[in-house]
Amino acid sequence: MSKRFAGVLLVVFALIFSATSLVLAADDDTLTVAIVRDPDTLDIQRTTWVDAANDVLYDSLVRQGPDGKLYPGLATSWELSEDGKTWTFKLRKGVKFHNGEPFNAYAVKATFDRMLAPETASPVTYMLGDFIKSIEVVDEYTVQLHYEKPFPSLVNSGATTGFLAIYPPKYLEEKGNDFGQFPIGTGPVKFVEHVRGSHILFERNDDYNWGPAYAENQGPLKFKYLKMRIIPDDSTRVMELERGNVDILYGTPPQDVERLKNEGFKIYKAPENGITYWGFNVKKWPFTDPRVRKALAKAIDRQPMIDFALEGLAEPIYGPLPRNIWSYSEEIENRAKELYGYNPEESRRMLNEAGWKDTNGDGILEKDGKNLEFELWVRNIPDEQRVGQIIQAMVAEVGAKVNLKVVEDAAYREGMANGAQDTILWAYGWFDPEILGNMFKTGFSNRTWYSSPELDALIDAGATEVDREKRKEIYHEIQNHLVDACPWVPLYLKQQVFAVNPKIKGFTMNPFRWEQLELADVEF
């Protein structure tokens, strides 16, 4: 590590901690969870990101337990036809929406029809698959999804997530586009209020008795209210936990984990279901040139990010998929590491060969009269900003100038969708390798804006192949294609960390849920 880079780290990571005594909250009727982001909407068909705040109201057709196995949710059973083109779901009887409407096959059809309607303009229609043809009500508690081509991954991904939450049809028709302001589902809590920038309040659904089979409690929650406080600032979230104003800290800042543990808080960890990456907008100069992308990839040392920005709560990754998504390949991971492992000397040589020279001695490479200078977007999240600063320092070592731009979450997503970014620090989370198709198929990609006809053909083949081993081989081809194209630099698989007040009992993490938060057995 150069003296120049080490000096940057000393400036970036000078942290001052203050000891705070542990105080227990007094209100045992309300479970308070601190979250980082205010959801854009509680209408999941209109959002691009599901987490604890907009998922807890709803149940999924199929549940994935902490052991990774599939369990009944709103569907008691599911079956794929031999040709892979029809999914049949047998639905749970006796379930009611929060407003008393019955849950049945008609509700499933109405929900998915709305999702597919052009006027809905849902950004997550692809969760139902690219080739869906129709939704058929077979009887009151049997529904079939018919596809033009096989779609084997539905149950392993979309059907287990909040993205395919079921809505009450009559209420949905009444509320229309206002549904997200007054949402109703079948989940363990009912919506009370959403105060932007402050909190979301939910009340226990006392009629709930269809909880997850893997939990001890399948009935109503053991507390009356769930309050999700929106606290973007790391230090404020931690302080509120220590003061007893928060019971569960979602997304615990890495630098505070050991201190909170020493203060008596319970610490829970599990790998996230996706990776964090540095993405290039391949439609914008200079990233239209793959030589620049590959050279900059070799300028990145992941270990300082993990050690200094994340306090060791991550593991480095070089390939497109983490080890906890099936079809991960150690061979591909090693190949990507060999191609793009940290080698600043090789990075500088590759940039020089691509025509980039420092002609005026200012340390910044130029070509055709332009500096190798670009923006890196990061969100207003401290550990992400620290990672951004490390990237900034590292690429400066090879002659590139990075300007960090801190962007608020909503503007971040809108900007990416419009291709406004030069580069981004971003992450994906999913449970199936089809995430690579969702990110890189033509017409879908709005992170790196990379796609190709060859890759499109592989993505379609992977999405429609019923045989799991053949499908795995196709996704290995997709991963190798992305390694060769280098539209991004995979960085690390992060640990999700919860800090929990010691008076809370029955808390468990589920690494196969978006929010990883299981509430069924929680009590004071």
C-alpha positions as CSV (number, residue, x, y, z in Angstrom):
1,M,0.0,0.0,0.0
2,S,1.5,3.4,-1.0
3,K,2.1,6.1,1.6
4,R,-0.2,8.4,-0.4
5,F,-3.1,5.8,-0.1
6,A,-2.3,5.1,3.5
7,G,-2.5,8.8,4.3
8,V,-6.0,9.0,2.7
9,L,-7.1,6.1,4.9
10,L,-6.0,7.8,8.0
11,V,-8.0,10.9,7.2
12,V,-11.1,8.9,6.1
13,F,-11.2,6.6,9.0
14,A,-10.4,8.7,12.0
15,L,-13.4,7.8,14.2
16,I,-14.3,9.1,17.7
17,F,-16.5,6.9,19.8
18,S,-18.3,7.8,23.0
19,A,-19.4,5.3,25.6
20,T,-23.1,5.2,26.2
21,S,-24.8,3.2,29.0
22,L,-27.4,0.6,28.1
23,V,-31.0,1.7,28.9
24,L,-34.0,-0.6,28.3
25,A,-37.2,0.7,26.6
26,A,-40.3,0.9,28.8
27,D,-43.1,0.3,26.2
28,D,-43.7,-3.4,25.9
29,D,-46.7,-3.0,23.6
30,T,-44.6,-1.6,20.7
31,L,-41.7,-3.2,19.0
32,T,-39.6,-0.4,17.5
33,V,-37.2,-1.2,14.6
34,A,-34.8,1.4,13.2
35,I,-34.4,1.3,9.4
36,V,-32.2,3.3,7.1
37,R,-34.4,4.2,4.1
38,D,-37.9,5.6,3.7
39,P,-39.6,3.4,1.2
40,D,-40.8,5.2,-2.0
41,T,-44.2,3.5,-1.7
42,L,-45.9,0.7,0.2
43,D,-47.5,-0.4,-3.1
44,I,-45.0,-3.2,-4.0
45,Q,-46.1,-3.3,-7.6
46,R,-44.9,0.3,-7.9
47,T,-41.6,0.0,-6.1
48,T,-38.2,-1.1,-7.3
49,W,-36.9,-2.1,-3.9
50,V,-38.5,-4.4,-1.2
51,D,-37.3,-4.3,2.4
52,A,-38.8,-4.6,5.9
53,A,-40.9,-1.4,5.6
54,N,-42.9,-2.4,2.5
55,D,-42.9,-6.2,2.9
56,V,-44.2,-6.8,6.4
57,L,-47.8,-6.0,5.4
58,Y,-48.0,-8.9,3.0
59,D,-47.6,-12.7,2.7
60,S,-46.0,-14.5,-0.2
61,L,-47.4,-17.5,-2.0
62,V,-44.4,-19.5,-1.0
63,R,-42.1,-19.0,2.0
64,Q,-38.4,-19.7,2.2
65,G,-37.3,-20.6,5.6
66,P,-34.0,-19.8,7.4
67,D,-32.8,-23.3,6.3
68,G,-33.3,-22.3,2.6
69,K,-36.2,-24.8,2.2
70,L,-39.6,-23.8,0.7
71,Y,-42.6,-23.8,2.9
72,P,-46.3,-23.1,2.3
73,G,-47.4,-19.5,2.5
74,L,-50.6,-18.3,0.9
75,A,-50.3,-21.4,-1.3
76,T,-50.5,-24.8,0.4
77,S,-48.9,-26.5,-2.6
78,W,-47.5,-25.7,-6.0
79,E,-46.7,-27.7,-9.1
80,L,-45.0,-27.1,-12.5
81,S,-46.3,-28.9,-15.5
82,E,-44.0,-31.3,-17.4
83,D,-43.5,-28.9,-20.2
84,G,-42.6,-26.1,-17.7
85,K,-45.3,-23.8,-19.0
86,T,-47.9,-23.9,-16.3
87,W,-47.7,-23.3,-12.6
88,T,-50.6,-24.5,-10.4
89,F,-51.0,-23.1,-6.9
90,K,-53.4,-24.6,-4.4
91,L,-54.4,-21.8,-2.1
92,R,-54.9,-21.6,1.7
93,K,-58.5,-21.4,2.8
94,G,-59.8,-19.2,5.6
95,V,-57.4,-16.3,4.9
96,K,-58.7,-12.7,5.0
97,F,-57.3,-9.4,4.0
98,H,-57.0,-6.7,6.6
99,N,-60.4,-5.2,5.5
100,G,-62.2,-8.5,5.7
101,E,-62.2,-9.4,2.0
102,P,-61.6,-13.1,1.4
103,F,-58.3,-14.3,0.0
104,N,-58.8,-16.6,-3.0
105,A,-57.9,-17.3,-6.6
106,Y,-59.9,-14.3,-7.8
107,A,-57.7,-12.1,-5.6
108,V,-54.5,-13.6,-7.1
109,K,-55.8,-13.1,-10.6
110,A,-56.9,-9.5,-10.0
111,T,-53.5,-8.7,-8.4
112,F,-51.4,-10.2,-11.2
113,D,-53.6,-8.8,-13.9
114,R,-53.1,-5.3,-12.5
115,M,-49.3,-5.9,-12.3
116,L,-49.3,-6.9,-16.0
117,A,-51.6,-4.1,-17.2
118,P,-49.7,-1.5,-19.4
119,E,-51.4,1.3,-17.6
120,T,-50.0,0.2,-14.3
121,A,-46.5,0.7,-15.5
122,S,-45.1,-1.6,-12.8
123,P,-41.3,-1.7,-12.8
124,V,-41.3,-5.2,-11.4
125,T,-43.6,-7.0,-14.0
126,Y,-40.6,-9.2,-14.9
127,M,-41.1,-11.0,-11.5
128,L,-43.9,-12.9,-13.1
129,G,-41.7,-13.8,-16.0
130,D,-41.1,-12.5,-19.5
131,F,-43.3,-15.0,-21.2
132,I,-46.5,-15.1,-19.1
133,K,-49.6,-15.6,-21.2
134,S,-52.5,-15.6,-18.8
135,I,-53.7,-16.2,-15.2
136,E,-56.6,-18.7,-14.9
137,V,-58.9,-19.2,-12.0
138,V,-59.5,-23.0,-11.9
139,D,-61.7,-22.8,-8.9
140,E,-62.0,-20.6,-5.8
141,Y,-58.8,-21.9,-4.3
142,T,-56.8,-23.0,-7.4
143,V,-55.0,-20.7,-9.7
144,Q,-52.8,-21.4,-12.7
145,L,-50.2,-19.2,-14.4
146,H,-49.7,-20.1,-18.1
147,Y,-46.5,-19.2,-20.0
148,E,-45.6,-19.2,-23.6
149,K,-42.2,-20.6,-22.7
150,P,-41.0,-22.6,-19.6
151,F,-40.5,-20.5,-16.5
152,P,-39.0,-22.8,-13.9
153,S,-37.6,-20.2,-11.5
154,L,-41.0,-18.6,-10.4
155,V,-41.2,-20.4,-7.1
156,N,-37.5,-20.1,-6.3
157,S,-37.5,-16.3,-6.6
158,G,-40.6,-14.2,-7.3
159,A,-43.2,-16.3,-5.5
160,T,-41.2,-16.2,-2.3
161,T,-40.8,-12.4,-2.2
162,G,-43.0,-9.5,-1.4
163,F,-42.9,-8.4,-5.1
164,L,-45.7,-10.9,-5.8
165,A,-47.8,-9.9,-2.7
166,I,-51.6,-10.4,-3.2
167,Y,-54.0,-7.5,-2.9
168,P,-57.7,-7.3,-2.0
169,P,-59.5,-6.9,-5.4
170,K,-62.5,-4.8,-4.4
171,Y,-60.4,-2.4,-2.3
172,L,-57.7,-2.3,-5.0
173,E,-60.3,-1.2,-7.5
174,E,-61.6,1.5,-5.1
175,K,-58.2,2.9,-4.3
176,G,-56.4,2.5,-7.7
177,N,-53.2,4.5,-7.8
178,D,-53.7,5.6,-4.1
179,F,-53.3,2.0,-2.9
180,G,-49.7,2.7,-1.7
181,Q,-51.0,5.4,0.7
182,F,-53.5,3.1,2.3
183,P,-52.1,-0.4,1.8
184,I,-53.9,-3.6,2.8
185,G,-52.5,-7.1,2.7
186,T,-52.9,-10.4,4.5
187,G,-49.8,-10.1,6.7
188,P,-49.3,-10.2,10.4
189,V,-49.6,-6.4,10.8
190,K,-52.0,-3.8,9.5
191,F,-51.1,-0.3,8.3
192,V,-51.8,2.6,10.6
193,E,-49.8,5.6,9.3
194,H,-46.7,6.6,7.3
195,V,-45.1,9.9,8.3
196,R,-42.5,10.6,5.6
197,G,-39.0,10.9,7.0
198,S,-40.2,9.9,10.5
199,H,-41.8,6.5,10.9
200,I,-44.3,3.9,9.7
201,L,-46.7,2.5,12.3
202,F,-48.4,-0.9,12.1
203,E,-50.9,-2.7,14.3
204,R,-51.1,-6.4,15.0
205,N,-53.5,-8.4,12.9
206,D,-55.4,-10.3,15.6
207,D,-57.0,-12.6,13.0
208,Y,-53.6,-13.8,11.7
209,N,-53.2,-17.6,12.1
210,W,-51.4,-18.6,8.9
211,G,-47.8,-17.8,10.0
212,P,-44.7,-19.6,8.8
213,A,-44.5,-23.3,9.5
214,Y,-40.8,-23.0,10.5
215,A,-41.7,-20.6,13.4
216,E,-43.0,-21.7,16.7
217,N,-45.8,-19.2,16.5
218,Q,-48.2,-19.4,13.5
219,G,-50.7,-17.0,15.2
220,P,-50.9,-13.3,15.9
221,L,-47.7,-11.5,16.9
222,K,-46.9,-11.3,20.6
223,F,-46.7,-7.5,20.6
224,K,-49.5,-5.0,19.6
225,Y,-47.7,-2.4,17.5
226,L,-44.7,-2.4,15.2
227,K,-43.0,1.0,14.6
228,M,-40.4,1.4,12.0
229,R,-38.4,4.5,12.6
230,I,-36.7,6.0,9.6
231,I,-33.2,7.1,10.7
232,P,-30.7,7.4,7.9
233,D,-27.8,8.7,10.1
234,D,-25.7,5.9,11.6
235,S,-24.8,7.6,14.8
236,T,-28.4,8.6,15.5
237,R,-29.7,5.1,15.0
238,V,-27.1,3.7,17.4
239,M,-27.7,6.4,19.9
240,E,-31.5,5.7,19.9
241,L,-30.8,2.0,20.4
242,E,-28.5,2.7,23.4
243,R,-31.1,5.1,24.9
244,G,-33.8,2.4,24.7
245,N,-35.9,4.2,22.1
246,V,-35.2,1.5,19.5
247,D,-35.5,-2.3,20.2
248,I,-33.9,-3.6,16.9
249,L,-31.3,-1.9,14.8
250,Y,-31.6,-2.9,11.2
251,G,-28.3,-2.4,9.3
252,T,-26.0,-1.9,12.2
253,P,-23.1,0.3,11.3
254,P,-20.0,-1.9,11.1
255,Q,-17.8,0.4,13.2
256,D,-20.3,0.0,16.2
257,V,-20.9,-3.7,16.2
258,E,-18.2,-4.7,18.7
259,R,-18.9,-1.8,21.0
260,L,-22.6,-2.6,21.1
261,K,-21.8,-6.3,21.8
262,N,-19.6,-5.2,24.7
263,E,-22.5,-3.1,26.0
264,G,-24.7,-6.1,26.3
265,F,-26.7,-5.9,23.1
266,K,-27.4,-9.1,21.2
267,I,-25.6,-9.2,17.8
268,Y,-27.0,-11.3,14.9
269,K,-25.2,-11.7,11.6
270,A,-26.0,-13.4,8.3
271,P,-24.6,-13.0,4.7
272,E,-26.7,-10.7,2.5
273,N,-28.3,-12.4,-0.5
274,G,-26.3,-10.5,-3.1
275,I,-23.2,-8.5,-3.7
276,T,-22.0,-4.9,-3.6
277,Y,-20.3,-3.8,-6.8
278,W,-18.8,-0.8,-8.6
279,G,-20.8,-0.4,-11.8
280,F,-19.7,1.4,-15.0
281,N,-22.2,3.0,-17.3
282,V,-21.0,1.4,-20.5
283,K,-23.0,3.9,-22.7
284,K,-20.9,6.8,-21.4
285,W,-17.3,7.7,-22.2
286,P,-14.8,6.5,-21.3
287,F,-16.5,3.2,-20.3
288,T,-17.6,2.5,-23.8
289,D,-14.0,1.1,-24.1
290,P,-13.8,-2.3,-22.3
291,R,-10.0,-1.8,-21.9
292,V,-10.7,1.1,-19.6
293,R,-13.2,-1.0,-17.5
294,K,-10.8,-3.9,-17.2
295,A,-7.8,-1.7,-16.3
296,L,-9.8,0.1,-13.6
297,A,-11.0,-3.2,-12.2
298,K,-7.3,-4.2,-11.6
299,A,-6.8,-1.0,-9.6
300,I,-9.2,-2.1,-6.8
301,D,-8.0,-3.8,-3.6
302,R,-11.1,-5.1,-1.8
303,Q,-9.4,-5.9,1.5
304,P,-9.1,-2.3,2.7
305,M,-12.8,-1.8,2.1
306,I,-13.6,-4.8,4.2
307,D,-11.1,-4.0,6.9
308,F,-11.6,-0.2,7.2
309,A,-15.0,0.6,5.9
310,L,-16.9,-2.5,7.0
311,E,-14.9,-3.6,10.0
312,G,-14.3,-7.0,8.6
313,L,-18.1,-7.7,8.2
314,A,-17.8,-8.9,4.5
315,E,-15.8,-11.2,2.3
316,P,-14.2,-10.2,-1.0
317,I,-15.8,-11.4,-4.3
318,Y,-14.7,-11.2,-7.9
319,G,-17.3,-13.1,-9.9
320,P,-20.9,-12.2,-10.7
321,L,-22.6,-14.5,-8.1
322,P,-21.9,-15.0,-4.3
323,R,-21.5,-18.4,-2.8
324,N,-25.1,-18.3,-1.3
325,I,-26.8,-18.2,-4.7
326,W,-27.0,-21.6,-6.4
327,S,-25.0,-22.0,-9.6
328,Y,-22.1,-20.1,-8.0
329,S,-18.9,-21.5,-9.4
330,E,-15.6,-21.5,-7.5
331,E,-13.9,-22.0,-10.9
332,I,-15.4,-18.8,-12.3
333,E,-14.7,-16.9,-9.1
334,N,-11.0,-17.9,-9.3
335,R,-10.9,-17.0,-13.0
336,A,-12.3,-13.5,-12.3
337,K,-9.9,-13.1,-9.4
338,E,-7.0,-14.0,-11.7
339,L,-8.2,-11.5,-14.3
340,Y,-9.1,-8.6,-12.1
341,G,-7.1,-9.1,-8.9
342,Y,-5.4,-6.1,-7.4
343,N,-2.5,-5.1,-9.7
344,P,-2.0,-1.3,-10.0
345,E,1.1,-1.7,-12.2
346,E,-0.8,-3.8,-14.7
347,S,-3.7,-1.4,-14.5
348,R,-1.4,1.5,-15.5
349,R,0.1,-0.5,-18.3
350,M,-3.3,-1.4,-19.7
351,L,-4.5,2.2,-19.6
352,N,-1.3,3.3,-21.4
353,E,-1.8,0.7,-24.1
354,A,-5.4,2.0,-24.5
355,G,-3.9,5.4,-25.3
356,W,-4.1,7.1,-21.9
357,K,-0.9,9.1,-21.0
358,D,0.0,11.7,-18.4
359,T,1.4,14.4,-20.7
360,N,1.6,17.3,-18.3
361,G,2.8,15.5,-15.1
362,D,-0.3,16.3,-13.0
363,G,-0.9,12.6,-12.2
364,I,-4.1,12.4,-14.3
365,L,-4.1,10.5,-17.5
366,E,-5.4,12.1,-20.7
367,K,-6.5,11.0,-24.1
368,D,-7.8,13.1,-27.1
369,G,-7.5,16.2,-24.9
370,K,-9.7,14.8,-22.1
371,N,-8.7,13.8,-18.6
372,L,-9.6,10.4,-17.3
373,E,-12.1,11.9,-14.9
374,F,-15.6,10.8,-13.9
375,E,-18.2,10.7,-11.1
376,L,-18.8,7.9,-8.7
377,W,-22.3,8.0,-7.2
378,V,-22.8,6.9,-3.6
379,R,-25.8,7.0,-1.3
380,N,-26.0,9.0,1.9
381,I,-24.9,5.9,3.9
382,P,-21.6,6.3,5.8
383,D,-20.0,2.9,5.1
384,E,-20.9,3.3,1.4
385,Q,-19.3,6.7,1.4
386,R,-16.2,5.3,3.0
387,V,-16.0,2.6,0.3
388,G,-16.4,5.3,-2.3
389,Q,-13.5,7.2,-0.8
390,I,-11.3,4.1,-1.0
391,I,-12.1,3.6,-4.6
392,Q,-11.4,7.3,-5.2
393,A,-7.9,6.9,-3.6
394,M,-7.1,3.6,-5.4
395,V,-7.9,4.8,-8.9
396,A,-6.0,8.0,-8.3
397,E,-2.9,5.7,-7.9
398,V,-3.3,4.6,-11.5
399,G,-4.0,8.1,-13.0
400,A,-7.8,8.4,-12.9
401,K,-9.7,11.2,-11.0
402,V,-12.9,10.2,-9.4
403,N,-15.3,12.8,-8.1
404,L,-17.6,11.4,-5.4
405,K,-21.2,12.5,-5.6
406,V,-23.5,11.7,-2.7
407,V,-27.1,11.2,-4.0
408,E,-30.3,10.7,-2.0
409,D,-31.9,7.4,-2.5
410,A,-34.9,8.4,-4.6
411,A,-32.8,10.5,-6.9
412,Y,-30.2,7.8,-7.1
413,R,-32.8,5.3,-8.5
414,E,-34.3,7.8,-10.9
415,G,-30.9,8.8,-12.1
416,M,-29.8,5.2,-12.8
417,A,-33.0,4.5,-14.7
418,N,-32.2,7.5,-16.9
419,G,-28.5,6.6,-17.4
420,A,-27.3,9.8,-15.7
421,Q,-24.5,8.1,-13.7
422,D,-20.9,7.6,-14.8
423,T,-20.3,5.0,-12.2
424,I,-22.2,3.7,-9.2
425,L,-21.7,1.9,-5.9
426,W,-24.7,-0.4,-5.8
427,A,-25.8,-3.8,-4.7
428,Y,-28.2,-6.5,-5.7
429,G,-30.1,-9.0,-3.7
430,W,-31.9,-12.1,-4.9
431,F,-32.3,-15.9,-4.4
432,D,-31.8,-17.2,-7.9
433,P,-29.2,-16.7,-10.7
434,E,-31.9,-15.2,-12.8
435,I,-31.0,-11.9,-11.2
436,L,-28.3,-11.7,-13.8
437,G,-31.0,-11.7,-16.5
438,N,-33.0,-9.1,-14.6
439,M,-29.9,-6.9,-14.6
440,F,-28.3,-7.4,-18.0
441,K,-31.0,-8.4,-20.5
442,T,-31.7,-5.7,-23.1
443,G,-34.5,-3.5,-22.0
444,F,-34.0,-4.3,-18.3
445,S,-30.5,-3.0,-17.4
446,N,-30.5,0.4,-15.9
447,R,-27.5,0.0,-13.6
448,T,-24.5,-0.5,-16.0
449,W,-26.5,-0.3,-19.2
450,Y,-24.7,-3.3,-20.5
451,S,-26.4,-5.9,-22.7
452,S,-25.6,-7.9,-25.9
453,P,-27.5,-10.2,-28.3
454,E,-25.3,-13.1,-27.3
455,L,-26.0,-12.5,-23.6
456,D,-29.8,-12.0,-24.3
457,A,-29.9,-15.5,-25.9
458,L,-28.2,-17.1,-22.9
459,I,-30.5,-15.3,-20.5
460,D,-33.6,-16.5,-22.3
461,A,-32.1,-20.0,-22.4
462,G,-31.4,-19.9,-18.6
463,A,-34.9,-18.6,-17.8
464,T,-36.7,-21.3,-19.8
465,E,-34.6,-24.4,-19.1
466,V,-36.4,-26.8,-16.8
467,D,-33.5,-29.2,-16.1
468,R,-31.6,-27.8,-13.2
469,E,-28.2,-29.1,-14.2
470,K,-28.6,-27.8,-17.7
471,R,-29.8,-24.5,-16.3
472,K,-26.7,-24.4,-14.1
473,E,-24.4,-24.8,-17.1
474,I,-26.2,-21.9,-18.9
475,Y,-25.7,-19.6,-15.9
476,H,-22.1,-20.5,-15.9
477,E,-21.9,-19.3,-19.5
478,I,-23.6,-16.1,-18.5
479,Q,-21.2,-15.6,-15.6
480,N,-18.2,-16.1,-17.9
481,H,-19.6,-13.7,-20.4
482,L,-19.9,-11.0,-17.7
483,V,-16.4,-11.7,-16.5
484,D,-15.1,-11.2,-20.0
485,A,-17.2,-8.0,-20.7
486,C,-16.4,-6.4,-17.2
487,P,-19.4,-4.0,-17.0
488,W,-18.8,-3.9,-13.2
489,V,-16.4,-4.7,-10.5
490,P,-17.9,-7.1,-7.9
491,L,-16.5,-6.0,-4.5
492,Y,-17.8,-8.0,-1.5
493,L,-20.5,-10.1,0.0
494,K,-21.6,-8.1,3.0
495,Q,-22.8,-9.3,6.4
496,Q,-26.2,-8.0,7.4
497,V,-26.1,-7.2,11.2
498,F,-28.9,-6.7,13.6
499,A,-28.2,-5.3,17.1
500,V,-31.1,-6.2,19.5
501,N,-32.1,-5.0,22.9
502,P,-31.3,-7.9,25.3
503,K,-34.9,-7.9,26.7
504,I,-36.1,-9.0,23.2
505,K,-36.6,-12.8,23.0
506,G,-37.3,-15.1,20.1
507,F,-35.6,-13.0,17.4
508,T,-34.2,-14.8,14.4
509,M,-32.7,-13.8,11.1
510,N,-33.8,-15.3,7.8
511,P,-31.1,-14.8,5.1
512,F,-33.6,-15.9,2.4
513,R,-36.0,-13.0,3.0
514,W,-35.4,-9.5,1.7
515,E,-35.5,-7.9,5.1
516,Q,-34.1,-10.9,6.9
517,L,-36.4,-10.0,9.8
518,E,-38.6,-12.7,11.3
519,L,-41.2,-11.4,13.8
520,A,-43.4,-14.4,14.5
521,D,-41.6,-15.5,17.7
522,V,-40.5,-12.1,18.9
523,E,-41.6,-11.1,22.4
524,F,-40.5,-8.9,25.3
